[in-house]
Amino acid sequence: MAITLINPNGLPEIDAYRQVSIATGSKLVFIAGQVAWGADGVVVGAPGDLAAQVEQCYLNIGTALTAAGGSFDDVAKLTVYVVDWTPDKMSPLFEGITRAAAKLGVTPVPPATLLGVAALDVPEHLVEIEATAVID
């Protein structure tokens, strides 16, 4: 495995992610921001369903990682963009991550940055997630 995830002493331990990702692999993979489009290009989930959209974003990242010859174990960093972020959106965000993790058979905990944004590419999109991976 090309990625080692750690929580160093002196930094808070966060359940949702690890603070540091140490990469030793040879292939660097950048995955464009994934939105809640299914393979048919149609937005997945009911309008306003953040959990369904987060789940689809993670599933799309999983598909991209497989195409690159990797898996979520190879993710070094995630960046999550949420439209009109407020702390009450944390619960559906984690619900979507949990559902995707169950489908993918992983525990995705690489370092992550969460950013609130005004809008994304189309009004129906509530979240976009990009990933950087390092594969042996």
LUMTITOR-234212 format. One record per residue: residue number from 1; residue in three letters; y, x, z of N, C-alpha, C in turn. Coordinates in steps of 0.02 Angstrom, whole numbers, plus 50000, padded with zeros to 5 digits. Layout:
NODE    nr   rest    n.py    n.px    n.pz   ca.py   ca.px   ca.pz    c.py    c.px    c.pz
NODE   NUM    ALA       Y       X       Z       Y       X       Z       Y       X       Z
...
END
This chain:
NODE    nr   rest    n.py    n.px    n.pz   ca.py   ca.px   ca.pz    c.py    c.px    c.pz
NODE     1    MET   49941   50042   50000   50000   50000   50000   50062   50045   50000
NODE     2    ALA   50110   50029   49958   50169   50070   49949   50226   50055   49999
NODE     3    ILE   50220   50000   50036   50273   49979   50081   50247   49977   50153
NODE     4    THR   50284   50008   50199   50271   50003   50270   50331   49969   50301
NODE     5    LEU   50320   49914   50336   50373   49876   50368   50373   49891   50442
NODE     6    ILE   50433   49906   50470   50437   49923   50541   50499   49891   50573
NODE     7    ASN   50495   49884   50639   50552   49866   50681   50564   49926   50727
NODE     8    PRO   50611   49970   50711   50621   50030   50752   50647   50013   50822
NODE     9    ASN   50629   50055   50870   50659   50048   50936   50734   50053   50930
NODE    10    GLY   50769   50012   50967   50842   50013   50965   50872   49959   50920
NODE    11    LEU   50829   49926   50879   50851   49869   50839   50815   49807   50863
NODE    12    PRO   50847   49749   50859   50814   49688   50882   50753   49672   50840
NODE    13    GLU   50701   49645   50872   50641   49624   50837   50651   49551   50816
NODE    14    ILE   50649   49539   50751   50660   49472   50722   50593   49447   50696
NODE    15    ASP   50574   49386   50714   50509   49360   50692   50505   49350   50616
NODE    16    ALA   50561   49331   50585   50560   49312   50515   50556   49372   50467
NODE    17    TYR   50574   49431   50490   50572   49490   50446   50571   49553   50487
NODE    18    ARG   50557   49609   50454   50559   49675   50486   50626   49707   50467
NODE    19    GLN   50650   49750   50510   50715   49780   50499   50715   49835   50445
NODE    20    VAL   50659   49869   50437   50656   49927   50392   50595   49923   50347
NODE    21    SER   50604   49944   50285   50551   49948   50237   50548   50020   50212
NODE    22    ILE   50491   50053   50219   50483   50122   50196   50438   50121   50135
NODE    23    ALA   50466   50144   50079   50430   50141   50015   50403   50210   49996
NODE    24    THR   50340   50211   49974   50310   50274   49952   50278   50268   49883
NODE    25    GLY   50282   50211   49852   50250   50200   49787   50287   50233   49730
NODE    26    SER   50261   50222   49670   50288   50256   49611   50322   50209   49561
NODE    27    LYS   50311   50143   49568   50341   50096   49520   50389   50050   49557
NODE    28    LEU   50453   50053   49538   50504   50011   49568   50513   49949   49526
NODE    29    VAL   50508   49890   49558   50511   49826   49521   50569   49785   49549
NODE    30    PHE   50613   49764   49505   50669   49721   49523   50656   49651   49494
NODE    31    ILE   50653   49601   49536   50640   49533   49513   50705   49494   49516
NODE    32    ALA   50724   49467   49459   50785   49428   49455   50783   49371   49505
NODE    33    GLY   50841   49348   49525   50845   49291   49570   50804   49233   49544
NODE    34    GLN   50758   49209   49586   50714   49154   49567   50741   49089   49598
NODE    35    VAL   50744   49038   49557   50766   48972   49580   50706   48925   49578
NODE    36    ALA   50717   48862   49593   50663   48814   49600   50641   48783   49535
NODE    37    TRP   50638   48822   49483   50611   48797   49419   50535   48808   49419
NODE    38    GLY   50499   48757   49397   50428   48766   49383   50421   48801   49316
NODE    39    ALA   50360   48815   49295   50349   48849   49232   50377   48810   49173
NODE    40    ASP   50385   48744   49181   50413   48702   49128   50489   48701   49126
NODE    41    GLY   50521   48737   49172   50594   48739   49174   50626   48680   49208
NODE    42    VAL   50586   48638   49242   50611   48580   49277   50617   48597   49352
NODE    43    VAL   50671   48575   49384   50681   48587   49455   50626   48553   49495
NODE    44    VAL   50595   48590   49541   50541   48566   49583   50570   48534   49646
NODE    45    GLY   50540   48479   49669   50561   48447   49730   50612   48392   49718
NODE    46    ALA   50619   48349   49767   50668   48295   49764   50738   48325   49769
NODE    47    PRO   50788   48290   49742   50857   48315   49748   50875   48327   49822
NODE    48    GLY   50902   48386   49835   50923   48404   49903   50868   48430   49948
NODE    49    ASP   50806   48439   49923   50750   48461   49964   50749   48538   49965
NODE    50    LEU   50784   48567   50014   50789   48639   50020   50720   48671   50031
NODE    51    ALA   50679   48641   50074   50613   48671   50087   50571   48677   50024
NODE    52    ALA   50570   48624   49982   50532   48626   49920   50559   48680   49873
NODE    53    GLN   50625   48688   49872   50655   48738   49828   50640   48808   49852
NODE    54    VAL   50643   48820   49917   50626   48886   49944   50554   48903   49928
NODE    55    GLU   50510   48854   49940   50439   48864   49925   50430   48885   49852
NODE    56    GLN   50462   48850   49805   50454   48867   49734   50482   48935   49718
NODE    57    CYS   50538   48953   49749   50566   49020   49738   50515   49074   49757
NODE    58    TYR   50484   49066   49816   50434   49115   49838   50373   49116   49791
NODE    59    LEU   50351   49057   49770   50295   49054   49723   50312   49089   49658
NODE    60    ASN   50374   49079   49634   50396   49113   49573   50397   49189   49582
NODE    61    ILE   50420   49211   49640   50419   49283   49653   50347   49308   49654
NODE    62    GLY   50302   49270   49684   50231   49289   49684   50204   49296   49614
NODE    63    THR   50223   49250   49570   50201   49254   49499   50228   49317   49466
NODE    64    ALA   50292   49331   49479   50323   49391   49449   50290   49455   49476
NODE    65    LEU   50275   49456   49541   50242   49515   49570   50173   49526   49540
NODE    66    THR   50136   49472   49531   50069   49477   49500   50075   49506   49430
NODE    67    ALA   50124   49482   49392   50134   49507   49323   50151   49581   49322
NODE    68    ALA   50183   49605   49376   50201   49676   49381   50145   49718   49411
NODE    69    GLY   50090   49686   49429   50033   49722   49458   50038   49729   49533
NODE    70    GLY   50077   49686   49566   50085   49692   49638   50076   49626   49674
NODE    71    SER   50098   49625   49737   50094   49566   49779   50151   49568   49829
NODE    72    PHE   50154   49518   49873   50207   49517   49924   50202   49578   49970
NODE    73    ASP   50144   49608   49975   50137   49669   50016   50179   49726   49989
NODE    74    ASP   50200   49721   49926   50239   49774   49894   50314   49761   49897
NODE    75    VAL   50336   49705   49925   50407   49689   49927   50442   49732   49978
NODE    76    ALA   50494   49767   49955   50534   49809   49999   50594   49773   50027
NODE    77    LYS   50620   49723   49990   50682   49689   50011   50689   49623   49975
NODE    78    LEU   50711   49572   50012   50728   49507   49983   50802   49493   49996
NODE    79    THR   50834   49459   49949   50901   49433   49960   50899   49359   49944
NODE    80    VAL   50921   49318   49993   50917   49246   49989   50988   49218   49986
NODE    81    TYR   51002   49179   49934   51067   49147   49926   51058   49072   49936
NODE    82    VAL   51094   49043   49983   51088   48971   49997   51157   48939   49988
NODE    83    VAL   51158   48885   49949   51220   48849   49936   51244   48815   50000
NODE    84    ASP   51309   48823   50015   51341   48791   50073   51301   48802   50137
NODE    85    TRP   51284   48865   50151   51244   48881   50209   51276   48858   50274
NODE    86    THR   51236   48827   50317   51252   48813   50386   51188   48825   50426
NODE    87    PRO   51194   48842   50491   51135   48857   50531   51082   48801   50532
NODE    88    ASP   51102   48738   50522   51053   48685   50523   51005   48688   50463
NODE    89    LYS   51020   48730   50414   50976   48738   50357   50920   48788   50370
NODE    90    MET   50922   48821   50429   50870   48871   50445   50801   48839   50449
NODE    91    SER   50796   48779   50477   50731   48746   50484   50699   48732   50416
NODE    92    PRO   50733   48700   50368   50701   48690   50303   50689   48755   50266
NODE    93    LEU   50731   48805   50277   50719   48870   50246   50653   48899   50270
NODE    94    PHE   50641   48899   50336   50579   48925   50362   50520   48881   50343
NODE    95    GLU   50530   48815   50338   50476   48771   50317   50453   48789   50246
NODE    96    GLY   50500   48801   50201   50482   48821   50133   50446   48888   50131
NODE    97    ILE   50469   48935   50171   50437   49001   50173   50366   48993   50200
NODE    98    THR   50357   48954   50252   50291   48944   50282   50243   48912   50232
NODE    99    ARG   50266   48861   50196   50223   48828   50147   50203   48876   50091
NODE   100    ALA   50252   48915   50067   50237   48963   50013   50189   49017   50039
NODE   101    ALA   50200   49041   50099   50157   49093   50127   50085   49068   50132
NODE   102    ALA   50076   49005   50151   50009   48976   50156   49976   48974   50087
NODE   103    LYS   50013   48953   50036   49986   48950   49968   49970   49019   49940
NODE   104    LEU   50013   49068   49957   50004   49135   49931   49956   49177   49973
NODE   105    GLY   49941   49153   50034   49897   49190   50078   49928   49254   50105
NODE   106    VAL   49993   49251   50119   50029   49310   50143   50073   49292   50203
NODE   107    THR   50100   49344   50234   50152   49335   50284   50212   49376   50259
NODE   108    PRO   50258   49344   50222   50313   49382   50192   50367   49399   50243
NODE   109    VAL   50368   49462   50267   50417   49482   50317   50455   49545   50299
NODE   110    PRO   50468   49559   50235   50508   49619   50219   50580   49609   50243
NODE   111    PRO   50618   49664   50248   50688   49656   50264   50720   49605   50216
NODE   112    ALA   50765   49565   50243   50796   49513   50203   50869   49504   50222
NODE   113    THR   50908   49485   50173   50978   49468   50184   50988   49396   50163
NODE   114    LEU   51020   49357   50205   51035   49287   50190   51110   49280   50181
NODE   115    LEU   51128   49253   50122   51199   49244   50106   51213   49171   50089
NODE   116    GLY   51266   49144   50117   51290   49079   50097   51335   49086   50036
NODE   117    VAL   51325   49043   49987   51365   49046   49925   51392   48976   49910
NODE   118    ALA   51444   48974   49870   51476   48910   49853   51433   48870   49804
NODE   119    ALA   51402   48904   49756   51363   48869   49705   51316   48918   49671
NODE   120    LEU   51267   48891   49635   51222   48932   49594   51229   48910   49522
NODE   121    ASP   51182   48930   49479   51188   48920   49407   51191   48847   49385
NODE   122    VAL   51154   48803   49418   51156   48732   49403   51164   48694   49469
NODE   123    PRO   51196   48637   49468   51210   48601   49531   51148   48582   49571
NODE   124    GLU   51091   48572   49539   51030   48553   49574   51000   48609   49616
NODE   125    HIS   51016   48671   49599   50987   48728   49636   51022   48738   49702
NODE   126    LEU   50983   48740   49756   51009   48749   49824   50998   48820   49850
NODE   127    VAL   50951   48856   49818   50932   48923   49842   50911   48966   49783
NODE   128    GLU   50924   49030   49790   50900   49080   49742   50879   49141   49782
NODE   129    ILE   50822   49170   49763   50795   49227   49801   50776   49282   49752
NODE   130    GLU   50802   49342   49766   50784   49400   49724   50744   49449   49766
NODE   131    ALA   50703   49490   49733   50659   49536   49768   50659   49604   49734
NODE   132    THR   50649   49654   49776   50637   49722   49753   50570   49743   49782
NODE   133    ALA   50527   49770   49739   50460   49790   49761   50447   49862   49739
NODE   134    VAL   50402   49894   49775   50379   49962   49758   50303   49959   49756
NODE   135    ILE   50275   49978   49698   50203   49972   49688   50174   50041   49676
NODE   136    ASP   50115   50054   49706   50081   50119   49695   50062   50127   49623
END
